[in-house]
Amino acid sequence: MYDNAPTGQYAPLSPWAYWGLTLLFSIPVVGLVFLIIFSFSSANINRRNFARSYWIGLLLALIVIGVFLLIAFLTGGIETIMSNFR
């Protein structure tokens, strides 16, 4: 397409590659293994950065869930939630 298009380590990822990586990282055990490998790999900088951003998204989700559970525990909301499941 372009004569000076970056290749190898700096090659851009296509939108389908991002979609496929998101799907791959969503698989419970296999996705975690690939997520760890791609986070430290230098074969493609864009793939590595995407894997690291996925980690950040997971970390933010865990923080939000943790804050929600802490607030629910401190306000007595856990008992209310658990009584709905009984």
C-alpha positions in Angstrom: 0.0 0.0 0.0 2.6 2.5 1.1 6.3 2.2 0.4 7.3 3.6 3.8 4.7 1.7 5.9 6.2 0.5 9.2 6.8 -3.3 9.4 7.8 -5.7 12.1 8.0 -4.2 15.6 6.2 -1.0 14.6 3.5 -2.4 12.3 0.1 -1.1 13.1 -2.7 -3.5 14.1 -5.8 -3.6 12.0 -9.2 -3.1 13.7 -9.9 -6.9 13.3 -6.6 -7.6 15.2 -7.9 -5.4 18.1 -11.2 -7.2 18.0 -9.5 -10.6 17.9 -7.2 -9.8 20.7 -10.1 -8.6 22.9 -11.9 -11.9 22.1 -8.7 -13.9 22.9 -8.1 -12.0 26.2 -11.7 -12.7 27.3 -11.1 -16.5 27.3 -10.5 -17.4 31.0 -7.2 -19.3 31.2 -5.8 -19.2 27.7 -6.5 -15.5 27.4 -4.7 -14.8 30.7 -1.6 -16.6 29.4 -1.6 -14.7 26.1 -2.3 -11.5 28.0 0.8 -12.0 30.1 3.0 -13.0 27.1 1.8 -10.1 24.9 2.3 -7.6 27.8 6.0 -8.4 27.9 6.7 -9.2 24.3 8.5 -6.7 22.1 7.6 -8.4 18.8 4.9 -5.7 18.1 4.8 -2.5 20.1 1.2 -1.9 19.3 0.1 -5.3 20.5 2.1 -5.0 23.7 0.6 -1.6 24.4 -2.9 -3.0 23.8 -2.3 -5.9 26.2 -1.0 -3.4 28.8 -4.1 -1.3 28.3 -6.3 -4.4 28.8 -4.5 -4.9 32.2 -5.3 -1.3 33.1 -9.0 -1.9 32.2 -9.1 -5.0 34.4 -7.4 -3.2 37.3 -9.9 -0.4 37.1 -12.8 -2.8 37.0 -11.4 -4.6 40.1 -11.0 -1.3 41.9 -14.6 -0.2 41.1 -15.9 -3.6 42.3 -13.8 -3.4 45.4 -15.1 0.1 46.3 -18.7 -1.1 45.7 -18.2 -4.1 47.9 -16.5 -2.0 50.6 -19.4 0.5 50.6 -22.0 -2.3 50.6 -20.2 -4.0 53.6 -19.8 -0.8 55.6 -23.4 0.3 55.1 -24.9 -3.1 55.8 -26.0 -3.6 52.2 -24.3 -7.0 52.0 -26.9 -8.5 54.3 -29.7 -7.0 52.1 -28.1 -8.4 48.9 -27.6 -11.8 50.5 -31.1 -12.0 51.8 -32.4 -11.6 48.3 -30.6 -14.8 47.2 -32.0 -16.9 50.0 
